[in-house]
Amino acid sequence: MGPNSLMVLKPGHIISQCKESHDFEGFFIVVHEDKLNEILPSLHFVAPYTLHYNSNPIIEMTAEELESQYLIYEMLQKQIRLEGRPFNKLTLGASCELLFYNTLSIYASRSEDHSHHSRREELLANFIDLIETHFKSERAVNFYADKLFVTPKHLSAVLKDISGKTAGEWIDHRVILEAKLMLRSTGMNIQEISLALNFSNQSFFGKYFKHLTGMSPRDYRNKLSEN
């Protein structure tokens, strides 16, 4: 890393054999994966850049880009010091969202040409697009594999290798993100949400949600209201 460098690391990245220069100065921001998932309900436009920065985690920023990142950093610091004020957690969440999209914008400007994706990367990108279109009505891996003209086993193996998640885990991940968004941002009751997500009944939706999050939809909504 040099002057004006930006490095993004995600779960699974490993740093080793690092040496710090005596004149090094910088800052870092750590966001819990669960919090990041809560503020990022959409996947289809994130996946291509994720694939890019997995192997290119460090980029050089312009002075203007560095200034924008630093302003967000200072805003986060000020909000943390205001802990306990009304709506502070919501403000922190919005600031994290601003940080993510600003960072994504910087990376996207460096990787606009995706024409040289490997076939495996294209499979992931096409799979993500299909999920965005069908996740509310289709949760079977077979459905997506058929659309992509591959076997379910091959689809899951490729996705696991390049993204860390199987096809089924990607589907569950998207459904849960949407369920959390609806519980957080709409006035729909749990029965209405379960129907909107094409669950056969509220009970099955509740079991599905609790299995993947560790709490019931009602408990999740109540926890949000407490914050």
C-alpha positions as CSV (number, residue, x, y, z in Angstrom):
1,M,0.0,0.0,0.0
2,G,1.2,3.5,-0.8
3,P,-0.2,7.0,-0.6
4,N,-4.0,7.3,-1.2
5,S,-4.4,3.5,-1.2
6,L,-7.7,1.8,-0.4
7,M,-7.9,-1.8,0.6
8,V,-11.1,-3.8,1.0
9,L,-11.1,-7.1,2.7
10,K,-14.0,-9.5,3.2
11,P,-14.5,-12.6,5.2
12,G,-12.1,-15.2,3.9
13,H,-9.4,-12.8,3.0
14,I,-6.1,-13.6,4.7
15,I,-3.3,-11.2,5.4
16,S,0.2,-12.5,6.3
17,Q,3.8,-11.4,6.4
18,C,2.9,-7.7,6.7
19,K,5.5,-5.0,7.5
20,E,4.6,-1.5,8.5
21,S,6.8,1.4,7.3
22,H,7.8,3.9,9.9
23,D,6.0,6.7,8.1
24,F,2.7,4.7,7.6
25,E,-0.5,6.6,8.5
26,G,-4.0,5.6,7.8
27,F,-7.3,4.4,9.3
28,F,-9.5,1.3,8.9
29,I,-13.2,0.6,9.4
30,V,-14.5,-2.8,10.4
31,V,-18.2,-3.8,9.7
32,H,-19.7,-7.0,11.1
33,E,-20.9,-9.2,8.3
34,D,-24.4,-9.4,9.7
35,K,-24.7,-5.7,9.8
36,L,-23.4,-5.4,6.2
37,N,-26.0,-8.0,5.1
38,E,-28.8,-6.0,6.7
39,I,-28.0,-2.8,4.8
40,L,-27.4,-4.6,1.4
41,P,-30.6,-6.2,0.3
42,S,-29.5,-6.3,-3.4
43,L,-26.8,-8.6,-4.8
44,H,-26.9,-8.6,-8.6
45,F,-24.8,-5.4,-9.0
46,V,-22.4,-6.2,-6.2
47,A,-21.3,-9.6,-7.4
48,P,-19.2,-8.6,-10.4
49,Y,-17.1,-6.1,-8.3
50,T,-16.8,-8.6,-5.5
51,L,-15.2,-11.0,-8.0
52,H,-12.9,-8.2,-9.2
53,Y,-11.6,-7.0,-5.8
54,N,-11.2,-10.6,-4.4
55,S,-8.0,-10.7,-6.4
56,N,-7.4,-6.9,-6.5
57,P,-8.1,-5.7,-2.9
58,I,-5.9,-2.6,-3.2
59,I,-6.5,0.4,-5.5
60,E,-5.1,3.9,-5.6
61,M,-7.6,6.7,-5.0
62,T,-7.6,10.3,-6.3
63,A,-7.3,13.1,-3.8
64,E,-11.1,13.8,-4.2
65,E,-11.9,10.1,-3.6
66,L,-9.7,10.0,-0.5
67,E,-11.4,13.2,0.8
68,S,-14.9,11.6,0.4
69,Q,-13.8,8.5,2.3
70,Y,-12.2,10.5,5.1
71,L,-15.4,12.7,5.5
72,I,-17.5,9.5,6.0
73,Y,-14.9,8.2,8.5
74,E,-15.1,11.4,10.5
75,M,-18.9,11.3,10.4
76,L,-18.8,7.8,11.8
77,Q,-16.5,8.8,14.6
78,K,-18.8,11.6,15.6
79,Q,-21.9,9.4,15.6
80,I,-20.1,6.8,17.8
81,R,-19.3,9.5,20.3
82,L,-23.0,10.4,20.4
83,E,-24.0,6.9,21.6
84,G,-27.3,6.9,23.5
85,R,-29.0,9.7,21.5
86,P,-32.3,8.9,19.8
87,F,-32.0,7.2,16.4
88,N,-28.2,7.1,16.7
89,K,-28.0,3.4,15.7
90,L,-30.1,4.1,12.6
91,T,-27.8,7.0,11.8
92,L,-24.8,4.7,12.2
93,G,-26.4,2.2,9.9
94,A,-27.1,4.9,7.2
95,S,-23.5,6.0,7.5
96,C,-22.2,2.5,7.0
97,E,-24.4,2.2,4.0
98,L,-23.0,5.5,2.6
99,L,-19.5,4.1,3.2
100,F,-20.2,0.9,1.4
101,Y,-21.7,2.5,-1.7
102,N,-19.0,5.2,-1.9
103,T,-16.4,2.5,-1.7
104,L,-18.2,0.3,-4.3
105,S,-18.4,3.3,-6.6
106,I,-14.6,3.8,-6.4
107,Y,-14.0,0.1,-7.2
108,A,-16.6,0.1,-10.0
109,S,-14.9,3.0,-11.7
110,R,-11.7,0.9,-11.9
111,S,-13.4,-2.2,-13.2
112,E,-15.9,-1.1,-15.7
113,D,-14.9,-3.8,-18.3
114,H,-16.2,-7.2,-17.3
115,S,-15.9,-8.7,-20.8
116,H,-13.0,-10.9,-19.7
117,H,-14.8,-12.8,-17.0
118,S,-14.1,-16.5,-16.9
119,R,-17.0,-18.9,-17.6
120,R,-17.2,-19.7,-13.9
121,E,-17.5,-16.0,-13.0
122,E,-20.2,-15.5,-15.7
123,L,-22.1,-18.5,-14.1
124,L,-22.1,-16.7,-10.7
125,A,-23.2,-13.4,-12.3
126,N,-26.0,-15.1,-14.2
127,F,-27.1,-17.0,-11.2
128,I,-27.3,-13.8,-9.1
129,D,-29.4,-12.2,-11.8
130,L,-31.7,-15.2,-11.8
131,I,-32.0,-15.0,-8.0
132,E,-33.0,-11.4,-8.1
133,T,-35.7,-12.2,-10.6
134,H,-37.1,-15.4,-9.0
135,F,-36.1,-15.6,-5.3
136,K,-39.6,-14.7,-4.1
137,S,-41.1,-17.7,-5.9
138,E,-38.3,-20.2,-6.4
139,R,-36.0,-21.6,-3.7
140,A,-35.1,-24.9,-5.4
141,V,-31.5,-25.2,-6.7
142,N,-32.8,-27.4,-9.6
143,F,-34.9,-24.5,-10.9
144,Y,-31.8,-22.3,-11.3
145,A,-29.6,-25.1,-12.6
146,D,-32.1,-25.8,-15.3
147,K,-32.2,-22.2,-16.3
148,L,-28.4,-22.1,-16.5
149,F,-28.2,-25.5,-18.4
150,V,-25.9,-27.1,-15.7
151,T,-26.5,-29.7,-13.1
152,P,-27.3,-28.7,-9.5
153,K,-24.1,-30.4,-8.3
154,H,-21.9,-28.5,-10.8
155,L,-23.6,-25.2,-10.0
156,S,-23.1,-25.5,-6.3
157,A,-19.5,-26.7,-6.6
158,V,-18.5,-23.8,-8.9
159,L,-20.3,-21.2,-6.7
160,K,-18.7,-22.6,-3.5
161,D,-15.3,-22.5,-5.1
162,I,-15.4,-18.9,-6.3
163,S,-17.8,-17.3,-3.8
164,G,-17.7,-19.4,-0.6
165,K,-21.4,-20.2,-0.8
166,T,-23.3,-23.0,-2.4
167,A,-26.3,-22.3,-4.6
168,G,-28.7,-23.2,-1.8
169,E,-26.8,-20.9,0.6
170,W,-27.0,-18.0,-1.9
171,I,-30.8,-18.5,-2.3
172,D,-31.3,-18.7,1.4
173,H,-29.1,-15.6,1.9
174,R,-31.2,-13.6,-0.6
175,V,-34.6,-14.7,0.9
176,I,-33.5,-13.8,4.4
177,L,-32.1,-10.4,3.4
178,E,-35.5,-9.6,1.8
179,A,-37.4,-10.9,4.8
180,K,-35.3,-8.7,7.2
181,L,-35.8,-5.7,4.9
182,M,-39.6,-6.3,4.9
183,L,-39.7,-6.8,8.7
184,R,-37.6,-3.6,9.2
185,S,-39.0,-1.3,6.6
186,T,-42.7,-2.1,5.9
187,G,-45.8,-2.2,8.0
188,M,-46.7,-5.7,6.7
189,N,-47.5,-8.3,9.3
190,I,-45.6,-11.6,9.4
191,Q,-48.4,-13.5,7.7
192,E,-48.4,-11.0,4.8
193,I,-44.6,-11.2,4.5
194,S,-44.7,-15.0,4.4
195,L,-47.2,-14.8,1.6
196,A,-45.2,-12.2,-0.3
197,L,-42.1,-14.6,-0.1
198,N,-44.2,-17.5,-1.3
199,F,-44.1,-19.6,1.9
200,S,-47.0,-22.1,2.3
201,N,-47.9,-20.7,5.7
202,Q,-46.6,-18.4,8.4
203,S,-45.4,-21.3,10.6
204,F,-43.1,-22.6,7.9
205,F,-41.7,-19.1,7.2
206,G,-41.1,-18.7,10.9
207,K,-39.2,-22.0,11.2
208,Y,-37.1,-21.1,8.0
209,F,-36.3,-17.7,9.4
210,K,-35.3,-18.9,12.8
211,H,-33.2,-21.7,11.4
212,L,-31.1,-19.2,9.4
213,T,-31.0,-16.3,11.8
214,G,-31.4,-17.8,15.3
215,M,-34.5,-15.9,16.1
216,S,-38.1,-15.7,15.0
217,P,-39.4,-13.0,12.7
218,R,-41.4,-11.5,15.6
219,D,-38.3,-11.5,17.8
220,Y,-36.3,-9.9,15.1
221,R,-38.8,-7.1,14.6
222,N,-39.1,-6.6,18.4
223,K,-35.3,-6.3,18.6
224,L,-35.3,-3.6,16.0
225,S,-38.0,-1.6,17.8
226,E,-35.9,-1.8,21.0
227,N,-32.9,-0.2,19.2
